[in-house]
Structures are given as C-alpha cells and as structure tokens.
C-alpha cells in the first residue's frame, strides 16, 4: 500500500487570541490533485505555510513526503516544490537564465542541468522564448516558467497557489494539461485556486476550509451531492410573458438582470418536464430554457455563506 503524500492530524495555529486553524485533519493520496478552498481568512495560506515549513504549528502532527515536519523539516523541503501566487521569476533574466539559476541552486552538474533545462523548456512550450527576457513574457508564459523552475529540483509534491491567476482561458487550459501530466508521472499536487471550476476540473479530492475548520471534504461529485435539487432557468421574450409565467410558477424567483425565472426543482429531467407542463400556453414565449444542477459554486455558497466564489483566493 502506497503511503499518503501528506498526512495531517489535529493541526492548530493561533496568532495571539485569533485561532486560525482549529484541529485540521487531512490525508492526501500520492499521485493525486488535492484542492483546498475557502473564503478570505479561512486559514488556507496559514495551512500551506505550515506544510511547506514556513510556519511552525502550535499543535498537531504533520507528515509530508514521509518526513515528520517537526523532526525532519529538511526532509520535507527536499520532497516539495512551491509555486506561489506571485511569480518568482526574474524579469531581467531570460527564461533559460532563470532555469540555469535554479539548476545551480540545486547543485546540478553542468550536463545534468543542461539536459533538465532543455526538457523543461520543451515540456512547458518555452523553447522558442528561452533566449528572451522574461519581462517580454505573457502572464501565462511567466506562470509556466515559474512552475518549470519549481520542478528543477524534481519534487515529489508540488504546492500550486493560484496557478492560473491572471492567465487567459487558453493559458489556463494549457496549465491544466501540464498539471494532469505531472500527476500521471506520480507527482502529488496541492492546489489552492480562486476558480472553483478549476478545482472541479482537476481535483481528485476537495476540502473546504471555513473559520479554521474543514467543513466538507470529498470528491467534487460527492460535494455536489451535499446541495439538493437544482433549478430550471427560463428566459422569456418579453416582460409581459415573464409576468404571465410567474403567475403560474409560484415558486419561481425572478432574475433582476432580465426577463428570466429560476424555478427550484429536483434537478432531474422529470422536473424539467413538469415545469414545461405548468407553463402551458406561456411556453410559446420562452426564448431559452436550461436545467442547472448544483456545482462547486453552490456547495461553496451553501457551506461558507460566501456569495462571491472568487473570494476563495487569499488566506
């Protein structure tokens, strides 16, 4: 049986009278993507800083890469790589020079360093830009270079903090492919992200942290089942049509941004058919209709009371 990449038990951390982490338990399987989500101030950054040896916990037991955090912090550091929310690349150096610097910091021999740099440049689609100053790179290119620099030390566990922040949709998809490739090679990814669809797309397991406690943990599919039902979204051709339909669908909620009703349902096709039956003659004035089932945004809102899922970014 393969040992977990990260095991956390009873993790606690306070700053004076402020309790930031209140008995966190986690077990993260090797070769998987684990996503930690939570609103501002939930304790995410504190948890990551502890797991990467930047902070000392007040209580609890932590193993990272098979190494005890308290007795063998050097072993933990040798097992991990960290790509922070803000890029650590040097804009005044070329892409190749940034990677060369990391190779020297990891005490790689000239030949080994040259080979690893070439492989990373190719993997991250940066070969053509290797000789250009990083100041000329796009946001997505900088994020890819940052991750390439993290991988120079061949870590077994990689902490990715907001890996696609400031990256356009195409660059985000490229980064997702890279993350999947890393996991296919057996690398464990610890992900924090402000994009809930990113966690849904990538994570094998998601934990939601709120007020220092894990309020839910499981696969994305398991978490979505915590929120019952769904809604039918109906857009009408006019305000008059909306009013007529609202009189029939007494449980519907009006959308403030247009002639749209949101009807709570059980989230299945039979519910959609029942809504259409209730509309009866008003169905002729429907411009668009769709069935919305719960997603991680709904779970996040339900469990944390946080209306804006983008606020999962910091802390």
Secondary structure, DSSP 8 states (H G I E B T S, - for coil): ----SEEEEEEEEEETTEEEEEEEEEEE-TTSEEEEE--TTSSHHHHHHHHTTSS--SEEEEEETTEETTT-HHHHHHHEEEE-SS----TTSBHHHHHHHHHHHTT--HHHHHHHHHHHHHHTT-GGGTTSBGGGS-HHHHHHHHHHHHHTT--SEEEEESTTTT--HHHHHHHHHHHHHHHHTT-EEEEE-S-HHHHHHH-SEEEEEETTEEEEEE-HHHHHTTS--EEEEEEESSHHHHHHHHHH-TT-EE-TTSSEEEEEE-SSHHHHHHHHHHHGGGGGGEEEEEEEE--HHHHHHHHH--S-GGGGS--
